[in-house]
Amino acid sequence: MGRCAVVVGGGIGGLAAAVGLRRIGWEVTVVERAPVLDDAGAGISLHANGIRALEALGVGAPVRETARAQYSGGTRTPGGRWLARMDGAALERELGTPIVGVPRAALHRALRDALPSGALVTGEEVLTVEDDPDHDRVRVPLGDTVLESDLVVAADGIGSRLRGRLFPRHPGPRYSGSTVVRAITEEPVDAGTDFELTWGAGAEFGHIAFADGRAEWHAVLTAPPGLRHRDTLAVLRRRFDGWHDPIPELLEATRPEAVLHHDVHELATPLPRFAVGRIALLGDAAHAMTPNLGQGACQALEDAAVLAAALATAPPVGAGLARYDAERRPRSQAVARAARQAGRLGAQLSHPVAVALRNTAMRLAPSGVTLRAVLRHADWQPPALG
């Protein structure tokens, strides 16, 4: 009888984990509490490490078909002055691929399409799991039934209920100090470049251009948690009034109902381990980070590839999870720390003197500094899946 797993959470990390486990011969059931997968979300940049993880999972090709390479862009001031240029061609020479921009929904669909139709259960919430070490099984109560499996993957997001069960004394997620508003334009728009960030005082605006001509934009603001507005787009137009093109055009090309608004939380206190018994934590449930490096989804994809490889080459589940923890925890937590530090230099920096010093330092930095910063986190190779 083959081994089986229950993946709790049908987001990018959970679906990727299910694809990886299926690839090494496991039977997998993904349980998602949302009744309908509406493919909500904006856009995402995938660095080489995320693309390589997708290739290892066997879903690189469909994602690439919907992606747009990011060759042009960089970081600017609100007045439009360049602080740093992005050299996507140099990244491609170093890593074999540039960063690519893709709608989050397209990535989600590619992962979902790699699973059999019956593998995904929606509208059900996993409230607890019962590790049964005497029988080498994990029991997952689900409505009137109980699923029995060799492994549970907790990919239930930053507010993970299962993480709270495994680590009851952990403080859980913390508000980062920033809130993010984002959307995809209704129609194609001339964004000018493939990818940009603009850093002001206490605010950031960025965009990702897609292959179909539309663009994703995001605005990161230093604000109290929970602050919301009746007309978010009107507030953003006032906040970014006078900022360089194409920022006004991007806001004007957006329907109000397409706007998403989320406070940014992170696991500022690292977990002591990513596996307990036969339960593995993955993605935001394990290492939720701020979005400043664009590595959140990439790290979840790495998790999925490493988990599958660890279980393929170390048949005892306990040994495989020990390897998964040893490989993933140091790296993902280091990336999370780097993302937090990057955020302090970006949207969260508000004092005029500090902003001026940052901008001067960026303009005077050698051209290779930005490239090395990206390579530090993106130059990763997935292990072989058996």
CORDA-V46328 format. One line per field, one symbol per residue. ss: DSSP state (a for helix, b for strand, c for the rest). psi: psi as a letter, one per 30 degrees, with the letter a starting at -180 (. if undefined). burial: # if it has 9 or more other C-alpha atoms within 8 Angstrom, else .. A space follows every 50 residues. Layout:
# CORDA-V46328
ss->???
psi->???
burial->???
This chain:
# CORDA-V46328
ss->cccbbbbbcccaaaaaaaaaaaacccbbbbbbccccccccccbbbbcaaa aaaaaaaccaaaaaaccbbcccbbbbcccccbbbbccaaaaaaaaccccb bbbaaaaaaaaaacccaaabbbcccccccbbbaaacbbbbbbccbbbbbc bbbbccccccaaaaaacccccccbbbbbbbbbbbccccccccccbbbbbc ccbbbbbbbcccccbbbbbbbbcccccccccaaaaaaaacccccccaaaa aacccaaacbbbbbbbccccccccbbccbbbccaaaacccaaaccaaaaa aaaaaaaaaaaaacccaaaaaaaaaaaaaaaaaaaaaaaaaaaaaccccc caaaaaaaaaaaaacccaaaaaaaaaaacccccccc
psi->kllllkkjkhaeeeeeeeeeeefgglkkkkkkfkfkjghllclkkjleee eeeeeefggeefeefglkkjelaakllfffkkekkkieeeeeeeffklkk kkkeeeeeeeeeffklegfkklgkkjflljkiffghlkkjkjbglkkklf kkjjhgaegjeeeeeeiffkfalkkffkkkkllklelkkjfeleklkkka jglkkllkklfgflkklkkkkjllkfklleieeeeeeeegkfllkgeeee efgkkeffkkjkkjllifjkkflgkjbgkkkkbffehkllgffhfeeeee eeeeeeeeeefefiekeeeeeeeeeeeeeeeeeeeeeeeeeeeffcffkf keeeeeeeeeeeefklffeeeeeeeeffikkklki.
burial->..######################.########.......########## #######.##..#..#############.#.#######..##..#..### ###########...#...######.#.##.##....######...##.## ########.#####........#.#.#########..##.#..####### ###########.##########..#......##.###..#..##.##### #.##....#...#####......##..#############.######### ##############..#.#######.###..##.######.######### ...##..##..##......##...#.###..#..#.
